Amino acid sequence: MPMAAADIEKLIRESLPDAQVTIQDLRGDGDHYAALVVSSAFEGISRVKQHQMVYAALQGRMGGELHALALQTATPEAD
Amino acid sequence: MSAKEMIQGEVDTNDVVLFMKGNVQFPQCGFSANVVQILTYLGVEFKDINVLENDELRQGIKDFSAWPTIPQLYVKGEFVGGCDIIREMFETGELKPLLEEKGIALVAQ
């Protein structure tokens, strides 16, 4: 069961309240998204850890329900 | 041997290891193929491990690195990232220096 972009955004926001989330549905199938997540919570954190924070926010859906999410993360001033 | 032991063995004995879907000749996923292209372009020798051949390995690698997706690149035993991060590091010019810093030979193409 693919995911709706709005659900992805909502989940990310629940863990990263200040996050600005931009989601693009790459193929219109609800399974292949690109997302840019900008949050001050990423400051001073390695890219791998930043992505892991977003995956954690998605509560295990990444790689299962959500097949592909091309992810980019940034801190507010770097954006 | 458990998946964890097998993975640990591979990343300890090979400088650069790519856990991927398919193999270098026949990548079976766009993200895996993308990382293979980048490594080949940089002239990096690496060991490709096809996680599709073994379900225990396919899940084990995700637990090993606490990373939910494939491919996964390891350099000198350290998890560097999945497709997004490798592509971003390549595009920003961070990947080559990282490899050189870790003493990985880059054979000019």
gemmi code that builds the backbone of each chain (N, CA, C; Angstrom):
import gemmi

chains = {
    "A": [
        ("MET", (0.877, -1.202, 0.000), (0.000, 0.000, 0.000), (0.908, 1.244, 0.000)),
        ("PRO", (1.044, 1.916, -1.152), (1.933, 3.093, -1.220), (1.500, 4.155, -0.196)),
        ("MET", (2.306, 5.216, -0.083), (2.014, 6.274, 0.902), (1.663, 7.579, 0.195)),
        ("ALA", (0.858, 8.381, 0.840), (0.534, 9.708, 0.270), (1.592, 10.700, 0.750)),
        ("ALA", (1.913, 11.655, -0.108), (2.938, 12.655, 0.234), (2.585, 13.345, 1.549)),
        ("ALA", (1.313, 13.633, 1.733), (0.902, 14.366, 2.947), (1.197, 13.542, 4.201)),
        ("ASP", (1.034, 12.221, 4.088), (1.316, 11.361, 5.258), (2.819, 11.382, 5.583)),
        ("ILE", (3.626, 11.380, 4.545), (5.084, 11.411, 4.760), (5.451, 12.700, 5.491)),
        ("GLU", (4.886, 13.805, 4.980), (5.190, 15.121, 5.572), (4.758, 15.159, 7.036)),
        ("LYS", (3.550, 14.608, 7.283), (3.001, 14.660, 8.646), (3.911, 13.885, 9.607)),
        ("LEU", (4.337, 12.697, 9.181), (5.196, 11.864, 10.032), (6.511, 12.574, 10.334)),
        ("ILE", (7.093, 13.172, 9.296), (8.386, 13.848, 9.489), (8.206, 15.005, 10.457)),
        ("ARG", (7.118, 15.731, 10.285), (6.860, 16.918, 11.149), (6.651, 16.506, 12.596)),
        ("GLU", (6.068, 15.294, 12.804), (5.811, 14.866, 14.186), (7.122, 14.712, 14.950)),
        ("SER", (8.169, 14.270, 14.241), (9.464, 14.100, 14.916), (10.317, 15.341, 14.810)),
        ("LEU", (10.128, 16.091, 13.715), (10.952, 17.297, 13.506), (10.000, 18.483, 13.324)),
        ("PRO", (9.466, 18.999, 14.432), (8.399, 20.014, 14.347), (8.756, 21.236, 13.509)),
        ("ASP", (10.037, 21.638, 13.509), (10.374, 22.891, 12.774), (10.725, 22.608, 11.320)),
        ("ALA", (10.596, 21.352, 10.905), (11.101, 20.989, 9.568), (10.285, 21.615, 8.441)),
        ("GLN", (11.020, 22.096, 7.432), (10.340, 22.458, 6.175), (10.507, 21.246, 5.263)),
        ("VAL", (9.395, 20.713, 4.805), (9.444, 19.474, 4.022), (8.907, 19.738, 2.611)),
        ("THR", (9.736, 19.427, 1.594), (9.282, 19.567, 0.202), (9.298, 18.181, -0.417)),
        ("ILE", (8.149, 17.713, -0.872), (8.077, 16.341, -1.399), (7.660, 16.359, -2.864)),
        ("GLN", (8.321, 15.539, -3.626), (8.022, 15.414, -5.052), (7.680, 13.959, -5.354)),
        ("ASP", (6.540, 13.719, -5.968), (6.175, 12.347, -6.336), (6.810, 12.078, -7.701)),
        ("LEU", (7.866, 11.258, -7.695), (8.671, 11.114, -8.909), (7.939, 10.395, -10.033)),
        ("ARG", (7.086, 9.443, -9.657), (6.471, 8.655, -10.738), (4.938, 8.628, -10.664)),
        ("GLY", (4.399, 9.356, -9.666), (2.934, 9.395, -9.575), (2.348, 8.084, -9.108)),
        ("ASP", (3.214, 7.204, -8.525), (2.669, 5.900, -8.090), (2.634, 5.797, -6.561)),
        ("GLY", (2.974, 6.892, -5.884), (2.924, 6.859, -4.421), (4.018, 5.996, -3.827)),
        ("ASP", (4.983, 5.587, -4.628), (6.027, 4.688, -4.155), (7.428, 5.262, -4.344)),
        ("HIS", (7.546, 6.258, -5.164), (8.870, 6.818, -5.491), (8.838, 8.322, -5.291)),
        ("TYR", (9.371, 8.747, -4.164), (9.342, 10.174, -3.843), (10.761, 10.728, -3.739)),
        ("ALA", (10.859, 12.052, -3.892), (12.092, 12.772, -3.520), (11.647, 13.758, -2.446)),
        ("ALA", (12.477, 13.908, -1.416), (12.090, 14.838, -0.341), (13.302, 15.654, 0.095)),
        ("LEU", (13.046, 16.950, 0.327), (14.074, 17.809, 0.929), (13.554, 18.169, 2.308)),
        ("VAL", (14.333, 17.897, 3.321), (13.921, 18.190, 4.699), (14.926, 19.168, 5.301)),
        ("VAL", (14.445, 20.343, 5.668), (15.321, 21.372, 6.260), (14.911, 21.528, 7.719)),
        ("SER", (15.890, 21.333, 8.625), (15.545, 21.441, 10.052), (16.787, 21.841, 10.845)),
        ("SER", (16.562, 22.631, 11.883), (17.702, 23.056, 12.721), (18.210, 21.865, 13.543)),
        ("ALA", (17.379, 20.824, 13.643), (17.791, 19.636, 14.415), (18.986, 18.928, 13.763)),
        ("PHE", (19.263, 19.266, 12.503), (20.369, 18.582, 11.795), (21.710, 19.249, 12.056)),
        ("GLU", (21.672, 20.393, 12.749), (22.934, 21.130, 12.921), (24.009, 20.273, 13.593)),
        ("GLY", (25.210, 20.272, 13.017), (26.358, 19.575, 13.591), (26.240, 18.065, 13.563)),
        ("ILE", (25.319, 17.554, 12.739), (25.105, 16.104, 12.694), (25.502, 15.574, 11.311)),
        ("SER", (26.147, 14.415, 11.275), (26.605, 13.882, 9.982), (25.405, 13.596, 9.075)),
        ("ARG", (25.687, 13.570, 7.787), (24.610, 13.356, 6.806), (23.923, 12.009, 7.058)),
        ("VAL", (24.725, 10.993, 7.352), (24.130, 9.666, 7.596), (23.156, 9.758, 8.758)),
        ("LYS", (23.563, 10.436, 9.828), (22.695, 10.551, 11.025), (21.441, 11.376, 10.692)),
        ("GLN", (21.625, 12.414, 9.878), (20.461, 13.230, 9.503), (19.425, 12.360, 8.781)),
        ("HIS", (19.917, 11.576, 7.834), (18.976, 10.723, 7.088), (18.346, 9.703, 8.035)),
        ("GLN", (19.151, 9.185, 8.974), (18.598, 8.190, 9.914), (17.495, 8.814, 10.764)),
        ("MET", (17.632, 10.115, 11.061), (16.583, 10.791, 11.838), (15.282, 10.830, 11.048)),
        ("VAL", (15.411, 11.090, 9.755), (14.191, 11.146, 8.917), (13.595, 9.743, 8.793)),
        ("TYR", (14.457, 8.747, 8.603), (13.943, 7.366, 8.508), (13.253, 6.964, 9.807)),
        ("ALA", (13.825, 7.402, 10.934), (13.206, 7.061, 12.233), (11.824, 7.721, 12.327)),
        ("ALA", (11.740, 8.953, 11.818), (10.451, 9.671, 11.855), (9.395, 8.907, 11.058)),
        ("LEU", (9.853, 8.189, 10.036), (8.911, 7.445, 9.180), (8.555, 6.091, 9.797)),
        ("GLN", (9.046, 5.874, 11.015), (8.651, 4.714, 11.821), (8.658, 3.386, 11.031)),
        ("GLY", (9.780, 3.096, 10.430), (9.938, 1.784, 9.824), (9.276, 1.613, 8.467)),
        ("ARG", (8.659, 2.662, 7.940), (7.988, 2.491, 6.628), (9.000, 2.528, 5.477)),
        ("MET", (10.148, 3.124, 5.765), (11.142, 3.282, 4.693), (11.669, 1.908, 4.263)),
        ("GLY", (11.614, 1.656, 2.972), (12.119, 0.379, 2.472), (11.023, -0.677, 2.455)),
        ("GLY", (9.920, -0.418, 3.121), (8.801, -1.368, 3.091), (7.651, -0.736, 2.349)),
        ("GLU", (6.730, -0.138, 3.108), (5.562, 0.530, 2.516), (6.035, 1.614, 1.537)),
        ("LEU", (7.084, 2.299, 1.959), (7.612, 3.378, 1.103), (8.867, 2.850, 0.416)),
        ("HIS", (8.701, 2.517, -0.869), (9.796, 1.811, -1.553), (11.010, 2.702, -1.771)),
        ("ALA", (10.770, 3.909, -2.270), (11.940, 4.739, -2.603), (11.703, 6.182, -2.188)),
        ("LEU", (12.646, 6.715, -1.416), (12.575, 8.123, -1.030), (13.960, 8.707, -1.231)),
        ("ALA", (14.127, 9.446, -2.339), (15.421, 10.098, -2.583), (15.481, 11.286, -1.630)),
        ("LEU", (16.364, 11.200, -0.668), (16.312, 12.142, 0.460), (17.462, 13.138, 0.410)),
        ("GLN", (17.128, 14.382, 0.709), (18.143, 15.417, 0.890), (17.828, 16.139, 2.190)),
        ("THR", (18.858, 16.379, 2.987), (18.617, 17.072, 4.257), (19.515, 18.306, 4.314)),
        ("ALA", (19.078, 19.316, 5.014), (19.893, 20.539, 5.138), (19.482, 21.254, 6.417)),
        ("THR", (20.399, 22.096, 6.897), (20.062, 22.953, 8.042), (19.591, 24.290, 7.459)),
        ("PRO", (18.772, 25.025, 8.208), (18.148, 26.251, 7.667), (19.142, 27.172, 6.975)),
        ("GLU", (20.272, 27.541, 7.594), (21.091, 28.559, 6.918), (21.782, 27.969, 5.702)),
        ("ALA", (22.015, 26.637, 5.666), (22.718, 26.046, 4.520), (21.776, 25.964, 3.328)),
        ("ASP", (20.493, 26.162, 3.575), (19.503, 25.935, 2.491), (19.568, 27.013, 1.420)),
    ],
    "B": [
        ("MET", (27.342, -19.610, 9.994), (27.756, -18.230, 10.268), (26.541, -17.301, 10.115)),
        ("SER", (26.365, -16.405, 11.061), (25.192, -15.515, 10.997), (25.442, -14.425, 9.961)),
        ("ALA", (24.368, -13.770, 9.544), (24.483, -12.676, 8.562), (25.425, -11.607, 9.126)),
        ("LYS", (25.260, -11.338, 10.425), (26.078, -10.287, 11.059), (27.568, -10.625, 10.950)),
        ("GLU", (27.901, -11.903, 11.258), (29.316, -12.310, 11.194), (29.830, -12.234, 9.763)),
        ("MET", (28.985, -12.634, 8.840), (29.392, -12.635, 7.417), (29.670, -11.183, 6.982)),
        ("ILE", (28.751, -10.286, 7.352), (28.889, -8.866, 6.968), (30.151, -8.295, 7.600)),
        ("GLN", (30.307, -8.554, 8.887), (31.497, -8.029, 9.583), (32.760, -8.527, 8.892)),
        ("GLY", (32.767, -9.811, 8.546), (33.944, -10.391, 7.873), (34.236, -9.680, 6.559)),
        ("GLU", (33.202, -9.432, 5.787), (33.389, -8.799, 4.473), (33.925, -7.373, 4.624)),
        ("VAL", (33.329, -6.607, 5.544), (33.760, -5.197, 5.649), (35.125, -5.075, 6.315)),
        ("ASP", (35.509, -6.125, 7.062), (36.844, -6.092, 7.688), (37.933, -6.490, 6.700)),
        ("THR", (37.587, -7.364, 5.740), (38.649, -7.887, 4.865), (38.707, -7.182, 3.507)),
        ("ASN", (37.689, -6.407, 3.197), (37.717, -5.683, 1.915), (37.677, -4.182, 2.174)),
        ("ASP", (38.563, -3.444, 1.517), (38.613, -1.992, 1.760), (37.285, -1.323, 1.419)),
        ("VAL", (36.740, -1.691, 0.241), (35.489, -1.051, -0.200), (34.489, -2.171, -0.529)),
        ("VAL", (33.335, -2.118, 0.134), (32.310, -3.158, -0.081), (30.976, -2.473, -0.397)),
        ("LEU", (30.337, -2.950, -1.465), (29.021, -2.400, -1.799), (27.982, -3.522, -1.705)),
        ("PHE", (27.110, -3.404, -0.704), (25.981, -4.337, -0.608), (24.908, -3.766, -1.529)),
        ("MET", (24.517, -4.547, -2.522), (23.634, -4.011, -3.566), (22.626, -5.050, -4.015)),
        ("LYS", (21.685, -4.588, -4.844), (20.734, -5.511, -5.472), (21.285, -5.841, -6.843)),
        ("GLY", (21.586, -7.129, -7.038), (22.215, -7.533, -8.292), (23.724, -7.508, -8.112)),
        ("ASN", (24.468, -7.439, -9.233), (25.926, -7.327, -9.107), (26.419, -6.289, -10.104)),
        ("VAL", (27.735, -6.136, -10.168), (28.301, -5.054, -10.981), (27.856, -5.187, -12.442)),
        ("GLN", (27.901, -6.446, -12.938), (27.507, -6.612, -14.355), (26.016, -6.369, -14.531)),
        ("PHE", (25.212, -6.863, -13.582), (23.748, -6.752, -13.742), (23.115, -6.151, -12.489)),
        ("PRO", (23.278, -4.841, -12.302), (22.580, -4.226, -11.166), (21.073, -4.372, -11.373)),
        ("GLN", (20.355, -4.707, -10.323), (18.910, -4.944, -10.505), (18.077, -3.875, -9.815)),
        ("CYS", (18.697, -2.687, -9.675), (17.940, -1.586, -9.044), (18.653, -0.319, -9.446)),
        ("GLY", (17.879, 0.715, -9.772), (18.467, 1.962, -10.258), (19.421, 2.591, -9.258)),
        ("PHE", (19.035, 2.505, -7.964), (19.886, 3.133, -6.938), (21.218, 2.396, -6.847)),
        ("SER", (21.174, 1.060, -6.886), (22.421, 0.282, -6.840), (23.270, 0.587, -8.076)),
        ("ALA", (22.635, 0.642, -9.228), (23.373, 0.907, -10.476), (24.056, 2.271, -10.403)),
        ("ASN", (23.374, 3.223, -9.781), (23.906, 4.583, -9.668), (25.220, 4.589, -8.889)),
        ("VAL", (25.250, 3.871, -7.779), (26.472, 3.851, -6.956), (27.585, 3.102, -7.697)),
        ("VAL", (27.217, 2.036, -8.409), (28.222, 1.300, -9.194), (28.852, 2.241, -10.222)),
        ("GLN", (28.010, 3.052, -10.874), (28.525, 3.999, -11.885), (29.523, 4.980, -11.258)),
        ("ILE", (29.151, 5.523, -10.098), (30.011, 6.518, -9.441), (31.354, 5.894, -9.069)),
        ("LEU", (31.318, 4.707, -8.471), (32.560, 4.045, -8.051), (33.411, 3.690, -9.271)),
        ("THR", (32.776, 3.244, -10.329), (33.517, 2.887, -11.553), (34.135, 4.132, -12.163)),
        ("TYR", (33.365, 5.224, -12.172), (33.864, 6.494, -12.724), (35.118, 6.956, -11.963)),
        ("LEU", (35.081, 6.804, -10.630), (36.226, 7.245, -9.814), (37.381, 6.245, -9.878)),
        ("GLY", (37.110, 5.087, -10.472), (38.181, 4.088, -10.585), (38.448, 3.391, -9.264)),
        ("VAL", (37.380, 3.141, -8.509), (37.542, 2.492, -7.197), (37.337, 0.989, -7.357)),
        ("GLU", (38.278, 0.214, -6.826), (38.069, -1.236, -6.802), (37.184, -1.551, -5.602)),
        ("PHE", (36.147, -2.347, -5.815), (35.273, -2.659, -4.676), (34.706, -4.054, -4.832)),
        ("LYS", (34.278, -4.601, -3.673), (33.631, -5.914, -3.718), (32.125, -5.691, -3.749)),
        ("ASP", (31.449, -6.297, -4.719), (29.983, -6.179, -4.787), (29.365, -7.435, -4.170)),
        ("ILE", (28.399, -7.208, -3.307), (27.701, -8.335, -2.663), (26.206, -8.207, -2.956)),
        ("ASN", (25.653, -9.246, -3.569), (24.258, -9.211, -4.011), (23.349, -9.683, -2.878)),
        ("VAL", (22.640, -8.749, -2.271), (21.801, -9.117, -1.116), (20.559, -9.886, -1.546)),
        ("LEU", (20.268, -9.871, -2.841), (19.064, -10.580, -3.294), (19.253, -12.102, -3.245)),
        ("GLU", (20.523, -12.498, -3.107), (20.793, -13.941, -3.093), (20.481, -14.581, -1.749)),
        ("ASN", (20.244, -13.744, -0.733), (20.126, -14.333, 0.616), (19.263, -13.404, 1.465)),
        ("ASP", (18.033, -13.846, 1.760), (17.090, -12.979, 2.494), (17.610, -12.585, 3.868)),
        ("GLU", (18.334, -13.521, 4.499), (18.853, -13.226, 5.840), (19.854, -12.068, 5.743)),
        ("LEU", (20.658, -12.106, 4.659), (21.649, -11.035, 4.441), (20.918, -9.730, 4.126)),
        ("ARG", (19.863, -9.844, 3.321), (19.123, -8.644, 2.901), (18.555, -7.905, 4.114)),
        ("GLN", (18.072, -8.639, 5.105), (17.569, -7.986, 6.321), (18.732, -7.665, 7.265)),
        ("GLY", (19.683, -8.590, 7.301), (20.810, -8.438, 8.237), (21.591, -7.158, 8.015)),
        ("ILE", (21.769, -6.789, 6.744), (22.565, -5.591, 6.440), (21.841, -4.344, 6.947)),
        ("LYS", (20.510, -4.387, 6.923), (19.747, -3.216, 7.383), (19.865, -3.082, 8.896)),
        ("ASP", (19.880, -4.227, 9.581), (20.049, -4.182, 11.042), (21.479, -3.756, 11.397)),
        ("PHE", (22.427, -4.273, 10.609), (23.854, -4.052, 10.891), (24.180, -2.557, 10.950)),
        ("SER", (23.576, -1.818, 10.024), (23.943, -0.382, 9.932), (22.817, 0.518, 10.411)),
        ("ALA", (21.722, -0.101, 10.851), (20.513, 0.685, 11.211), (20.142, 1.605, 10.057)),
        ("TRP", (20.182, 1.008, 8.831), (19.863, 1.787, 7.625), (18.871, 0.957, 6.813)),
        ("PRO", (17.706, 1.514, 6.480), (16.614, 0.681, 5.970), (16.676, 0.319, 4.490)),
        ("THR", (17.661, 0.841, 3.760), (17.586, 0.592, 2.317), (18.895, 0.029, 1.766)),
        ("ILE", (18.800, -0.444, 0.547), (19.946, -0.961, -0.213), (20.073, -0.044, -1.416)),
        ("PRO", (21.248, 0.335, -1.927), (22.567, -0.177, -1.590), (23.156, 0.472, -0.340)),
        ("GLN", (24.226, -0.154, 0.142), (24.974, 0.394, 1.268), (26.465, 0.265, 0.975)),
        ("LEU", (27.178, 1.406, 1.138), (28.616, 1.402, 0.831), (29.430, 1.463, 2.119)),
        ("TYR", (30.425, 0.586, 2.210), (31.337, 0.552, 3.359), (32.761, 0.789, 2.870)),
        ("VAL", (33.471, 1.687, 3.559), (34.884, 1.940, 3.223), (35.699, 1.731, 4.488)),
        ("LYS", (36.637, 0.813, 4.429), (37.486, 0.455, 5.588), (36.595, 0.150, 6.803)),
        ("GLY", (35.582, -0.638, 6.560), (34.742, -1.109, 7.661), (33.695, -0.117, 8.133)),
        ("GLU", (33.707, 1.097, 7.558), (32.782, 2.126, 8.050), (31.653, 2.352, 7.057)),
        ("PHE", (30.417, 2.444, 7.563), (29.273, 2.700, 6.693), (29.318, 4.148, 6.227)),
        ("VAL", (29.391, 4.365, 4.904), (29.493, 5.731, 4.369), (28.119, 6.267, 3.999)),
        ("GLY", (27.285, 5.403, 3.400), (25.938, 5.893, 3.086), (25.250, 5.034, 2.044)),
        ("GLY", (24.004, 5.443, 1.744), (23.244, 4.800, 0.682), (23.356, 5.635, -0.588)),
        ("CYS", (22.489, 5.382, -1.536), (22.608, 6.028, -2.854), (22.544, 7.554, -2.735)),
        ("ASP", (21.591, 8.081, -1.968), (21.435, 9.546, -1.884), (22.725, 10.204, -1.420)),
        ("ILE", (23.278, 9.645, -0.335), (24.451, 10.283, 0.262), (25.666, 10.142, -0.656)),
        ("ILE", (25.830, 8.967, -1.259), (26.989, 8.784, -2.145), (26.875, 9.726, -3.350)),
        ("ARG", (25.663, 9.831, -3.892), (25.490, 10.722, -5.052), (25.754, 12.175, -4.647)),
        ("GLU", (25.219, 12.577, -3.463), (25.396, 13.960, -3.007), (26.881, 14.241, -2.760)),
        ("MET", (27.566, 13.298, -2.114), (28.996, 13.495, -1.823), (29.794, 13.556, -3.115)),
        ("PHE", (29.385, 12.754, -4.089), (30.088, 12.761, -5.385), (29.892, 14.124, -6.055)),
        ("GLU", (28.639, 14.584, -6.057), (28.324, 15.854, -6.746), (28.982, 17.050, -6.049)),
        ("THR", (29.124, 16.983, -4.735), (29.733, 18.124, -4.023), (31.265, 17.958, -3.957)),
        ("GLY", (31.777, 16.861, -4.533), (33.238, 16.682, -4.565), (33.809, 16.182, -3.256)),
        ("GLU", (32.954, 15.663, -2.362), (33.467, 15.191, -1.057), (33.910, 13.737, -1.111)),
        ("LEU", (33.381, 12.971, -2.082), (33.611, 11.522, -2.061), (35.067, 11.155, -2.372)),
        ("LYS", (35.598, 11.783, -3.408), (36.985, 11.456, -3.816), (37.981, 11.695, -2.676)),
        ("PRO", (37.964, 12.903, -2.050), (38.904, 13.124, -0.939), (38.717, 12.131, 0.193)),
        ("LEU", (37.447, 11.790, 0.464), (37.195, 10.838, 1.560), (37.883, 9.510, 1.263)),
        ("LEU", (37.768, 9.050, 0.014), (38.387, 7.777, -0.378), (39.904, 7.875, -0.281)),
        ("GLU", (40.434, 9.009, -0.775), (41.898, 9.176, -0.759), (42.411, 9.224, 0.683)),
        ("GLU", (41.670, 9.944, 1.536), (42.060, 10.041, 2.959), (42.163, 8.654, 3.604)),
        ("LYS", (41.259, 7.754, 3.157), (41.241, 6.413, 3.749), (42.189, 5.460, 3.005)),
        ("GLY", (42.997, 6.047, 2.095), (44.029, 5.244, 1.441), (43.491, 4.322, 0.376)),
        ("ILE", (42.378, 4.702, -0.224), (41.810, 3.866, -1.299), (42.413, 4.297, -2.637)),
        ("ALA", (42.975, 3.327, -3.381), (43.591, 3.668, -4.668), (42.499, 3.987, -5.681)),
        ("LEU", (42.709, 5.077, -6.414), (41.740, 5.447, -7.464), (42.449, 5.293, -8.806)),
        ("VAL", (41.993, 4.329, -9.615), (42.642, 4.083, -10.899), (41.998, 5.006, -11.929)),
        ("ALA", (42.781, 5.968, -12.457), (42.190, 6.949, -13.389), (41.576, 6.205, -14.562)),
        ("GLN", (40.376, 6.581, -14.944), (39.660, 5.889, -16.053), (40.088, 6.439, -17.399)),
    ],
}
model = gemmi.Model(1)
for chain_id, residues in chains.items():
    chain = gemmi.Chain(chain_id)
    for i, (resn, *xyz) in enumerate(residues, 1):
        res = gemmi.Residue()
        res.name, res.seqid = resn, gemmi.SeqId(i, " ")
        for name, pos in zip(("N", "CA", "C"), xyz):
            atom = gemmi.Atom()
            atom.name, atom.element = name, gemmi.Element(name[0])
            atom.pos, atom.b_iso = gemmi.Position(*pos), 0.0
            res.add_atom(atom)
        chain.add_residue(res)
    model.add_chain(chain)
structure = gemmi.Structure()
structure.add_model(model)
structure.setup_entities()
